[in-house]
Amino acid sequence: MKKNIQETRKQSWLLLLALVIIAFAVSIGFSPLFELIDGGIAARILGSSFGAIFVIVLTMFLLNKQTEIEQESKKSERVFDEKVQIYQIILDICRDMLMDGKLTQEEINRLPFPLIKLQMLADENVISAFQEVFNEINKVYAAEGEVIKIEDEDKNKIYELLSKFSNECRIDLEISDTRLIDQLLTATVSTISSSNKKVNDTTKYSFNGKDLAKNQYVYTVIINYLNENPNTTIDEFSNILEKNFNGKTGSYEAWKTYDEVLNLKSGAFRFFVSSSRDDIHKDKKMVIKLADEEICLNRTWMLPDMKPLRDMLKEKGLKVE
């Protein structure tokens, strides 16, 4: 694409030069030439020929400029779409890290390639802003351990750096030509920090004498039913628990097939695949095998989901306690 644009520009300059030469030649030599042929039909033909040549070259120049503009426009649209995609992927990865408040080596390993792609597409200020985010995440994970809890102070710092990164993305995408003022960025981080201080729901649900967290309870209830009904097909399971139960969509669906989870660009870690969240392509300890498909239950179950879920499963004959 770059070569085509350069060639088009080169042709435009050559055509412009030709126009200048023609105009200069006509202004100097037109009158003597007319005097030489002494008017008449020959003079008219000569004048028409010069006019036609000038119009042809001018038209070629204008068409060439139009082609150049179209090529630049297509290039800009493609780059814009690629930028939006990589910015979204980076923010989704960071969101997954911060939502559960824990940091793993596997999550860290998801960041280098987006950073490399960022260097190919983004402005230097965007790259620098994300490097600060990456450095802060590496500091948090500096301590030894497979899973590191992200403390509130560290989480707020990461949110602050992500806000600055988002601000630079906003400029790079030309959504605005001015950066958000520091007071607004500070207020944003303060709002996020306040929301994070809400007490986590620790409600337990009893099943076979064991008190379980919400997601473990749902997983255990479903596994118990499938152990009693090992020939359940995916169509039959869909009648027991719909993917979009209680309005769940996308990476928050109640369940997905194993292949669908693997194809997720982000949010795969919201599903029960591996108990230790190892490589989901190799470790399938918590994948549920139906008669004709493999599925993964969602890990994310909110308190408002639980009563309608329990009532529905109980109505369909499942043991729920």
N, C-alpha and C positions, 0 to 999 in steps of 0.2 A: 504493500500500500504506500509506504513512504517513497519507494522508487517511482511509482506511478505519479505521485503528487509532484515530485521533483522534476520528472520529465515534462509534466503538464506546465509547470512554472517556467521551465526552460523554453518551451515552445511559445508561451505567452510573451516572454521577453524578446524572442526572435521576431515574432509577429509585430510587436510594438516597434522594434527597431526598423522593420520593413516599412511600417507606416510612416515613421519619421523620415526615412530615406526618400520614399515616394513623395511625401509632402515637400521636402526640401528640393528634390529634383524638379518637381512641377513648378514651384515658386521661382526657381532660377531659370529653367530652360523652356517653360511653356510658351512665353511670348516670342522668343527668337525662333522657336520651331514653327509657330503659326505664321510668322512673317516669311519663313523659308518656303512653306508650301502654299503661301498666298491665298489662304481662306478656301472657300468652296466646300465641296462634299468631303474632300480629304481632311480638311480641318475638323469638320463635324465628326467624322469617323474617329479621328485621333483623340478629340475631346471625350467622346463617348467611351473609347477604350481606356483612357486614363481614369475616367470616373468609375468604370466597371471594375478595373483592377483595384482601385482604392476601396470601393465598397466590399469587394470579395475579401480583401485582406482584413478590413475592419470587422467584417462578420466573423471571420475565422478567429480573430482576436477575442471577440465577445463570447463566442461559443467555447473557446478554450478557457476563458475565465470562469464561465458557468460550470464547466467540467471540474475545474480546480475547486470551486466552492462546494460542489456536490461531493467530491472526494473527501474534502476536509470535514464536511458535515457528517458523512458516514463514519469516518474515523472517530470523530468526537462522540457520536452516539454509541459506538461500540465500546470505546474506552470508558464512557460514563457508566454504561451498564455493568462492565467488568468491575469498576471501582465500587459501585453500590453493592455488588455481590460479595466482594471480598471484605468490605467494611461490615456487612451484615454477618458474615461467617465469623469474623473476629469477635463481634459483640455477642453473638450467640454462644461461642465457646466460653467467653468470660462470664456470661450469664449462668451457664451450667455450673461453672466453678463456684460462683458465689451463692447460688440458690440453696445448695445443701450445706454450705459453710465448711466444706472439707476440700482438701487439695490432694490430688494423687499424681504420681509420676506420669500416669497415662494421660491425664488432663494436660499436664505440662507439655507432653510430647505432641499435642495437637496444635501448638502455637508456632513452631519454627517455620513450617511451610507457608502459612498465611503471611508471616513476616517477610519471607523471601518474595512472595508474590506482590506484597505491598511495595517492595523496593522496585519492582518492575513497572508499577502503574501509578503510584501515588507521589504527591508532592513531598519534598524533604521535611516539611514541618509535620506532616501526617506520620511519616516514618519515625521521626524523632519522638513524637508524642506516644506512639505505640511502644517504642523501645523502653520508654519510662515505665509503662504499664507492665511490660514483660519483666523488666529488672525488678520491679516491686514484687511481682508474683514469685520470682526466683528467690528473693530474700525471704519470703514467707516459707518457702519450701526448703530453705537452707538446712533446717534441722533434720536429723536423721529420722526415718520412719516412713512406712509405706503410705499412711494416710495422715495428713496434717490438718488439724482444725484451724480455721481462719478466725483469728480473734477480731473482735469488733473494731478495734483501732486499725488493724491492718486492712480490714474490709472497707472501712471508710476512706482510707488512703487510696485503695484501688479504685473505688468509686470516683474519687476526686480526679485521679489520673485518666480514668475512662471518660469522664465528662470533658476534660481538656482534649482528649483524642477525638471525641465526637465533635467538638467545636472545630478542630482543624479539618475534619472530614467535611463539615458544613461549608467551610471556605473553599476547600479543594473542589467540591462538587458545584461551586458557584451558586449555591442556594442563597447565600448572602455574601456581600463583600466586606462585612464587618464581623468581628468576633464578638461573642457574648461577653458582657462585662463580668468582671471577677465576682461582683456581688451576686449576680444571678447564678453563676456556677456554684458559689458557696451555699446559696440558698437551696439549690438542687441537692447537693450532697447532704445538707442538713435535713432535708425532707426525707431522703432515702434512709439516713441514719436513724431518724425517729421511727420510721416504719419497721426497721430491723430490731428495735428494742422491745417490740411486742413479744410477750411470752409465748414460746412455742407450745403448741397443743401436745400434751403428753397423754391424752386419753387412751386407755387400754381396753381391749375387747377380749372377752374370754371365749376360748374354744377348747373343748376337751380338757378343761381344768387348767389351761395355761393362759396367762394374760399376755396379749400380743399388741404391738403397735399397729396402727391402721393398715399400713401396706402389707405387713407380715400376716395380719389377720385375713385380709382379702386373698392373699396368695394361698394360705393354708386351707381356707374354706373351699377354694376352687380345686386345689390338689386333692383334697379329701373326696370331693364329688367325682373327679375324674378317675381316682383309684377304684371307686366303686362302679364306675361306668367307663371302662377302658376303651370301648369301641366308639366313643363319641366322635362324630365328624365335626369339621369346622362349621358347617351349616347348622348343625344341631347346637353347637356351642354358641353360635351367634344368636340363637333364640333364647339362650339362657342369659347371656350377657352381651348386650350390643356394644359395638365399638364406641359409639357416641353417647353412651350412658350419661345421663345428667348433663348433656351439653358439651361433653369432652370432644375436642377436635385436634387434628394434627399430632404433634408429639405428646399431647396430653390425652389421647384416646385411651379408653379403658384397656385395650390390648391391640397388638399388631402381630402380623406374622413375623417369624424370625427374619425372613428375607427383607421385609419392609423396614425392620429396625436397622439392618445392615445398610440399607440405602439412604437412611436419614443423614442429611448433612450435619445436623446438630440435634441434640436431644435424645440420642440413642441411649444415654446413660440413665434416662428416666425409666427404662424398662428392665425387668428382671431377666438378665441373661446370665451373668456370672455373679456368684455370691460375693466375690472379692473385687469385682469390676476389673478383672484382667482383660486381656485381648478378647473382645466379643466374637472375633472370627475363629478363635480356637477354643475358648472356654465357654461351654454351653450348659453349665451345671443347673441353671434355674430355668432353662427353656422348657416349655411344656409341650409334650408330644401328644397330639391328637391322633385319631386313626388315619387321617390323610393330610395332616399339616402340622407344622411346628409354630407355636405362638409364644409371645412374651407378654406377661401382664405388666401394667404400668406400676411404677413405684409410688407415684404421686396421687395420694388420696386425701382430700380435705375433709374436715369435720362435717360440712353440709352434705357430703356424698354418702356418709355412712348409714344414716337411718333409711333413706330410700333404697340404698343398695341391699341392706339386710332384709328389709320388708319384701323387696322384689325376689331375692334369692329364696327366702322362706316360702313365698307363694308358689315358687316353681319346684318346691320339694327338696331343696338343699338343706343340709344341716348347717346351722349358723351359730351354734353355741355348744 
